[in-house]
Amino acid sequence: MKKIYHAFCRFEEVLATCLLGGLALLVFLSALMRTFKHPLNWAQDVALVAFAWLIFFGSDIAVRGSGLIGIDMLVKHFPPKVQKALDILFKIMILIFLGILVYYGILMTKTGWKRQITALGISYGWVTMAVPTGAFFMMISTTIKLVERIKTPAGQEIKKEAGRELA
């Protein structure tokens, strides 16, 4: 199972990199073509879809790599057991929030499915589907981090392998 998860993580990183590079290239190309009076009318819509998916894939990568902002100015002064308890509590709160995103993201996708992106001829649901999908992936990453945190004794760092926490 770990191999499958790590393969998915690698795929997600490659996909996010391609989306970011493609998005930058598309925006540059669109601006360039507009300068020469040949606008790419579809470019804004493609950028919208790519950006939505990039945000959620990038967020999952940040969750996995501990790239999120932590508020430890106050927490770091507590004893290790309190720090661990707060970390667990915060991760549970994050899981609840992500669960809400999944639920309402699915509802948003269902209602947005009938709406069309005119220039592309595809459903707007492809944009909104990024919300529940990305939130679900973040739930998996957060759950893995939560389990590792529960297993790790208070005051001890979670072991890292090549910049990633062990799952």
KEDO-357531 format. One record per residue (C-alpha): residue number from 1; residue in one letter; x, y negated, z negated. Coordinates in nm, 3 decimals. Last residue first. Example, Ala and Ser with C-alpha at 12.3 -4.5 7.8 and 13.67 -1.06 7.14 Angstrom:
KOLDO  num  residuo     east    north       up
KOLDO    2        S    1.367    0.106   -0.714
KOLDO    1        A    1.230    0.450   -0.780
This chain:
KOLDO  num  residuo     east    north       up
KOLDO  167        A    0.368   -0.672   -0.614
KOLDO  166        L    0.715   -0.811   -0.665
KOLDO  165        E    0.733   -1.185   -0.645
KOLDO  164        R    0.880   -1.317   -0.329
KOLDO  163        G    1.198   -1.517   -0.271
KOLDO  162        A    1.400   -1.216   -0.157
KOLDO  161        E    1.281   -1.006   -0.452
KOLDO  160        K    1.168   -1.184   -0.764
KOLDO  159        K    1.128   -1.051   -1.116
KOLDO  158        I    0.862   -1.230   -1.323
KOLDO  157        E    1.032   -1.436   -1.590
KOLDO  156        Q    1.028   -1.328   -1.953
KOLDO  155        G    0.896   -1.541   -2.236
KOLDO  154        A    0.583   -1.331   -2.277
KOLDO  153        P    0.627   -0.975   -2.149
KOLDO  152        T    0.544   -0.915   -1.780
KOLDO  151        K    0.254   -0.676   -1.714
KOLDO  150        I   -0.011   -0.949   -1.746
KOLDO  149        R    0.191   -1.178   -1.521
KOLDO  148        E    0.231   -0.904   -1.260
KOLDO  147        V   -0.144   -0.837   -1.266
KOLDO  146        L   -0.216   -1.209   -1.228
KOLDO  145        K    0.032   -1.246   -0.941
KOLDO  144        I   -0.133   -0.956   -0.756
KOLDO  143        T   -0.476   -1.106   -0.826
KOLDO  142        T   -0.357   -1.444   -0.696
KOLDO  141        S   -0.233   -1.289   -0.370
KOLDO  140        I   -0.558   -1.097   -0.318
KOLDO  139        M   -0.768   -1.402   -0.405
KOLDO  138        M   -0.557   -1.612   -0.165
KOLDO  137        F   -0.643   -1.365    0.113
KOLDO  136        F   -1.013   -1.402    0.027
KOLDO  135        A   -0.984   -1.782    0.023
KOLDO  134        G   -0.824   -1.774    0.367
KOLDO  133        T   -1.102   -1.558    0.511
KOLDO  132        P   -1.380   -1.751    0.336
KOLDO  131        V   -1.252   -2.089    0.461
KOLDO  130        A   -1.112   -1.989    0.803
KOLDO  129        M   -1.460   -1.875    0.907
KOLDO  128        T   -1.554   -2.244    0.927
KOLDO  127        V   -1.348   -2.293    1.244
KOLDO  126        W   -1.462   -1.978    1.423
KOLDO  125        G   -1.817   -2.058    1.310
KOLDO  124        Y   -1.800   -2.365    1.536
KOLDO  123        S   -1.894   -2.120    1.809
KOLDO  122        I   -1.704   -2.118    2.136
KOLDO  121        G   -1.751   -2.308    2.461
KOLDO  120        L   -1.412   -2.475    2.430
KOLDO  119        A   -1.507   -2.834    2.517
KOLDO  118        T   -1.848   -2.805    2.354
KOLDO  117        I   -1.755   -2.654    2.019
KOLDO  116        Q   -2.092   -2.489    1.963
KOLDO  115        R   -2.324   -2.479    1.660
KOLDO  114        K   -2.512   -2.153    1.617
KOLDO  113        W   -2.235   -2.007    1.399
KOLDO  112        G   -2.236   -2.304    1.164
KOLDO  111        T   -2.510   -2.167    0.940
KOLDO  110        K   -2.344   -1.827    0.906
KOLDO  109        T   -1.999   -1.980    0.861
KOLDO  108        M   -2.123   -2.214    0.588
KOLDO  107        L   -2.286   -1.921    0.406
KOLDO  106        I   -1.962   -1.722    0.431
KOLDO  105        G   -1.765   -2.022    0.307
KOLDO  104        Y   -2.010   -2.058    0.020
KOLDO  103        Y   -1.931   -1.710   -0.108
KOLDO  102        V   -1.560   -1.712   -0.025
KOLDO  101        L   -1.509   -2.058   -0.173
KOLDO  100        I   -1.695   -1.953   -0.490
KOLDO   99        G   -1.466   -1.650   -0.518
KOLDO   98        L   -1.168   -1.882   -0.473
KOLDO   97        F   -1.289   -2.092   -0.767
KOLDO   96        I   -1.333   -1.782   -0.983
KOLDO   95        L   -0.988   -1.655   -0.885
KOLDO   94        I   -0.835   -1.994   -0.969
KOLDO   93        M   -0.999   -1.986   -1.312
KOLDO   92        I   -0.857   -1.637   -1.366
KOLDO   91        K   -0.512   -1.764   -1.265
KOLDO   90        F   -0.546   -2.054   -1.508
KOLDO   89        L   -0.640   -1.820   -1.794
KOLDO   88        I   -0.346   -1.590   -1.719
KOLDO   87        D   -0.106   -1.885   -1.714
KOLDO   86        L   -0.260   -2.018   -2.035
KOLDO   85        A   -0.211   -1.682   -2.208
KOLDO   84        K    0.149   -1.659   -2.084
KOLDO   83        Q    0.229   -2.011   -2.204
KOLDO   82        V    0.066   -1.933   -2.540
KOLDO   81        K    0.282   -1.622   -2.577
KOLDO   80        P    0.596   -1.813   -2.475
KOLDO   79        P    0.546   -2.085   -2.742
KOLDO   78        F    0.417   -2.419   -2.611
KOLDO   77        H    0.647   -2.699   -2.491
KOLDO   76        K    0.641   -2.571   -2.131
KOLDO   75        V    0.263   -2.623   -2.122
KOLDO   74        L    0.279   -3.002   -2.157
KOLDO   73        M    0.498   -3.091   -1.863
KOLDO   72        D    0.400   -2.763   -1.696
KOLDO   71        I    0.143   -2.879   -1.448
KOLDO   70        G    0.223   -2.656   -1.157
KOLDO   69        I    0.206   -2.764   -0.797
KOLDO   68        L    0.175   -2.473   -0.562
KOLDO   67        G    0.471   -2.317   -0.388
KOLDO   66        S    0.463   -2.009   -0.609
KOLDO   65        G    0.554   -1.800   -0.304
KOLDO   64        R    0.231   -1.604   -0.287
KOLDO   63        V    0.011   -1.907   -0.353
KOLDO   62        A    0.206   -2.110   -0.096
KOLDO   61        I    0.170   -1.835    0.166
KOLDO   60        D   -0.201   -1.821    0.091
KOLDO   59        S   -0.225   -2.197    0.133
KOLDO   58        G   -0.040   -2.180    0.464
KOLDO   57        F   -0.288   -1.923    0.594
KOLDO   56        F   -0.571   -2.148    0.477
KOLDO   55        I   -0.439   -2.472    0.621
KOLDO   54        L   -0.320   -2.306    0.942
KOLDO   53        W   -0.668   -2.165    1.010
KOLDO   52        A   -0.830   -2.508    0.992
KOLDO   51        F   -0.545   -2.668    1.186
KOLDO   50        A   -0.570   -2.419    1.473
KOLDO   49        V   -0.946   -2.470    1.511
KOLDO   48        L   -0.920   -2.850    1.499
KOLDO   47        A   -0.616   -2.853    1.730
KOLDO   46        V   -0.811   -2.650    1.987
KOLDO   45        D   -1.091   -2.906    1.963
KOLDO   44        Q   -0.857   -3.203    2.002
KOLDO   43        A   -0.682   -3.040    2.297
KOLDO   42        W   -1.001   -2.976    2.499
KOLDO   41        N   -1.012   -3.320    2.657
KOLDO   40        L   -0.651   -3.304    2.773
KOLDO   39        P   -0.611   -3.661    2.891
KOLDO   38        H   -0.467   -3.737    3.236
KOLDO   37        K   -0.401   -4.114    3.228
KOLDO   36        F   -0.018   -4.072    3.206
KOLDO   35        T   -0.018   -4.188    2.844
KOLDO   34        R   -0.307   -3.951    2.771
KOLDO   33        M   -0.089   -3.668    2.900
KOLDO   32        L    0.187   -3.758    2.654
KOLDO   31        A   -0.054   -3.783    2.362
KOLDO   30        S   -0.202   -3.441    2.448
KOLDO   29        L    0.143   -3.290    2.490
KOLDO   28        F    0.252   -3.417    2.149
KOLDO   27        V   -0.068   -3.294    1.983
KOLDO   26        L   -0.035   -2.956    2.156
KOLDO   25        L    0.331   -2.916    2.067
KOLDO   24        A    0.268   -2.996    1.700
KOLDO   23        L   -0.029   -2.758    1.690
KOLDO   22        G    0.163   -2.484    1.864
KOLDO   21        G    0.450   -2.513    1.619
KOLDO   20        L    0.216   -2.509    1.321
KOLDO   19        L    0.006   -2.225    1.459
KOLDO   18        C    0.316   -2.024    1.548
KOLDO   17        T    0.461   -2.073    1.199
KOLDO   16        A    0.128   -1.978    1.040
KOLDO   15        L    0.112   -1.662    1.256
KOLDO   14        V    0.469   -1.565    1.167
KOLDO   13        E    0.398   -1.616    0.795
KOLDO   12        E    0.071   -1.422    0.816
KOLDO   11        F    0.242   -1.134    0.997
KOLDO   10        R    0.510   -1.123    0.725
KOLDO    9        C    0.245   -1.118    0.454
KOLDO    8        F    0.054   -0.846    0.642
KOLDO    7        A    0.370   -0.634    0.661
KOLDO    6        H    0.427   -0.694    0.288
KOLDO    5        Y    0.070   -0.583    0.214
KOLDO    4        I    0.100   -0.273    0.431
KOLDO    3        K    0.432   -0.182    0.272
KOLDO    2        K    0.289   -0.236   -0.077
KOLDO    1        M    0.000    0.000    0.000
